Amino acid sequence: MARESRFPRWLRRGGRGAGGEAAAQAREESLLAVARAGLPVAPAAHPQGYGCSCARIGCPTPARHPVSLTWNAEATTDAEQVLRWLRADPEANFVTATGRVHDVLDVPLAAGLEALERLAADGIELGPVAVADPDRMLFFTATRGTPDDEDEWWPCELDCHPETMDEHPGLRWHCRGSYVLLPPARLTEEGGEGVRWLRGPEHPLPDPLALLETLTDACASHHREPAWPN
């Protein structure tokens, strides 16, 4: 009996056409590279039809949230577990739990592009950087969420409750209790939108404070106050 490909649904949906299996293999290697870098990962929902693979009616963030309510406890760097998740559902997106090893500074895309230019001009070393379509950029940094003095840490729930994401249009600091969607991820079945690396997980994580002022300034420069009503 012929051995079935381990990427059957990925080939039929996300990996249509020539090179589909190669794309799936590259995706697997990318996720394993994240695990090797020490960033804990957990499975997330994926696009299904015009919505989300989760059972929630009217999901507010389709394909952008973890599958399990216990995602934070399940998140792991164990490569074998990551492979088991992938092979159980080749279409799944993945998230990384922040606040253990790394934080993520999540900014509007226009501000992120401006900050990249400023940081490069100032010679500041960047870590991994990703773009989350259609309008966010993610700067991966070392965590500030596990200080020696436990009274100093603060939780971040910006993405634990996806309904509140629109309430935080500027800079979001993902630390303990939060997560971000990992590249490569698909946000629509057609594959037009997703999350992709600009700089991969092989880059060392910088201190977030080295980037914070530049990112904050860039966010402020792109902020526009709403017009007063007539």
N, C-alpha and C positions, 0 to 999 in steps of 0.2 A: 504494500500500500504506500502510495506516495506521501511524503511528509508534508503536512499543511504549513504554509508560511506562517510565521509568528506575527505577521502584520496584516492579517486578512482584512479587517475593517478599515485600517489606515489606508490600505491600497485602494479600497473601493470608494472611500470618501476623501480624506485629507490628502492621500497620495495618488490621485488619479493620474494615469498616463505614464509615459516613459520616465524612468528615474524615481518612481514612487517608493520602491523599496529602499533605494539609496537615500532618499530623503528621510524615511523612517529610521534608517540606521544612523544617519547624522543626528537626528533628534535624540535617539537613545544615547549616543555618545555625548551629546551636549548635556543631558540630564545627569549622566554619570560623572561628567567633569564637575558639575555643581556639587555633587555628593563628595567627590574627592577633595574639593576645595574646603570641605567642612561645613557647608551650608545645608541645614536640615530641610528635607523636602517631604511633601505629602501630596496625594492625588487631589485633583480639582475637577469640577464639572467641565463639560465641553459643549460646543454648540450642537443643537439638535433641531432640525427644521428651522423655524424662525425664532426659536427660543433656546432654552437651556435643557441639558440632560437631567437636571434634578427634578424632583417631583413637585416642586413648589409652583403653584399657579401664579403667573405674573412675576416671576423671579426678577428682582430689581437690577441684578448684575449678572446676566446670563453668561455662563462659561468663565466667570471671574472669581469664583469662590470655592473653598474646599468642599469635598464630598461629605466628609464626616464631621460631626459636631465635636469630635475629640481630635481634630486635626493637629492641634498643638502638641498633644501627647504622642501622637503617632508619627510626627515628622521625624525623619531619620536621615543619617548619612550612609546607612548600610546599602551598598551597591546591590546586593542580592535582593533585598526587599524592594528597592526601586525597580529592578527588573521584573519582579513578580507583579508589581502594580501595573507596569507597562504592558506586560503580556496578558494580564487579566482584562485590561481595557486599553488597547492601543490608541484609542481616540482621546484618552484623558489628557487634560491639561494638568499642570502641577504648580503648587505654590511653595514658597520657602518661608518658614517660620522665622521671624526676626526677633532680635533681642537676646539671643543666646550667643552667637558668634558675630553676627553682623546686624547692622541697622540699614535702613534704606531711606534716603532723602528723596521724596517724590514731589516733583515740581511740574508746573505747566510746560509743555513742550517748547514754546517760544522762549520762556525764561531759561530752560535748560540749555538750549542752543546758544543763547547769549553767554551763559555761565561757562560753557565749554570753551568758548573763545577767550574769555577773561582768564580762566584757570590755566589754559595753555600759554597765554602771554606772560603770566606770572610764574611759569615753571612749576606749578603745583602738580604733584603726582596724583593721578586719578586711579581709582579701582575699577571694578566692573561697572558698566553703564548700559542701560537698556532703554528702548523706546516702547511704550505701551500705547498702541493706537487707540483713539485717534489723536490724543492731545496731552500725554504725560511722558515725562522722562524720569528714569529711576537711577539714582546714584547710590551704589552699594558701598558701605563703609564698615569699619570696625564698630562694634557695639559700644554704646555708653550705658547699656541697660543692666549691667551686672557689676556695679561698683563694689568696693570693699565694704563700704557702709551701706547696708541694704535699705536704710531709711532714705537714701538719696535717689533711688530708682523710681521711675514713674511708668505706668502702663500706657500703651497706645491702643485705642479701640477704633481707630478710623476705619479699618477694614473688617473688624470683627462684626460690625453692623453695617452691611453694605448700603442700607437705605440712607445712611448719613453721609455718604461720600460727597454728594453735591454740596454739602454744607461746609466743606473744606476745600475751596477751589485753589488756594495758594499752596504754600509748602506744607507737606504732610511728613512727619517724622515717624517712620514705622520702627518701633522698638518692641518691648515686651508686649505680648498679647496681640500682635498684629502679624500680617503676612503680605506678600506681594506675589503676583502671578509671575512665573518663571518663563523665560524664553526656552525653546520656541513654543509659543502657544497660539491657538487659533481662537478668534472671537466670533467668526461666522463660518458656516459650513462651506461657503465658497472660498474661504481662505484669504479674502481681501484685507482683513484687519487682523492684527495679532500683537504679540510681544516678541521683540527681537533684540539680540545683543548688538550694541555698538562696540563695546569692549567686553571680552568674555570673562568668565570666572577665574581664569588663570592669573589675573592681575591681583597683586596684594591689596588688601583692604586698607584704605587710609583712615586716619582719625576724622570723624565727621566734622569736628570743629575747624579743620583745615579748609573745608568746603563751605561751611555754613554761611559765613558772611557774604561770600560771592553769590551763593544761591539766593539768599534773602534779598540782597540788593537787586538781583536780576528779576526776582518775583515782584518786587516793589516797582521796578521800572516798567513792567508790563501790566501792572494793575490799573484798572480804570474805574473811577468812581461812577456809580450809576447816575444818570441825569436826574435832576430834580423834576418832579412832576409839575406840569403846568397848572 
